[in-house]
Amino acid sequence: MNLIEIMDKNGIREFFSKNWMTHDAMWYGTCVQELGPEVANQLNKTAVRLMAGLEIKRVARLMGRPTDDPVTDFQELAKIIETTFGLVKAEFMGFDFSFTKKNLMQGRFIECFAHTGVSKYGMIESYECGIVERIKGWLEGLGVSYVMEPNFEGCLMHETGKCKIDFRFELV
């Protein structure tokens, strides 16, 4: 049976996203056990950011955009980010994002899968969000300067009971 031929796009995305997130969680948990939470968080955030910088360049290339030129136009940034989320965001992830006005991207988790998983395994007290590192890696990979509000360490969902983040840009 050739599953790739009978599965729809959403099913394929869900399958590979769940596998990637499971790997990520197992890798993080193993690092915490072997190296402690401080080193595990630093390794996780660095690896995610580096991966995301490559990931966004691959998406931009698929969109026909030169990857060495920084993005300077807000509409172009919004299109690239929307396209990337369209490729990688699975239903289980439970978040939304919007470009509510020029030079502003807002992200919000209704229920954060990372928070749920890390809490389940008793590591939430020391966890530092790797998901936001992916967004940062995308922006840095595109050469876009940003200000993130709030600027935080740890997990907003754990610390405040909600996760809402604004990314502000100065683009044309």
Buried (B, 14 or more C-beta within 10 A) or exposed (E): EEEEEEEEEEEEBBBEBBEEBEEBBEBBBEBBEEEEBEEBBEBBBEBBBBBBBEBBBBBBEEEEBEBEEEBBEBEBBBBBBEBBBEEBBBEEBBBEBEBEEEBBBBBBBEEBBBBEBBBEEEBBEBBBBBBBBBBBBBBBBBEBEBEBEEEBEBBBBBEEEEBEBBBEBEBE
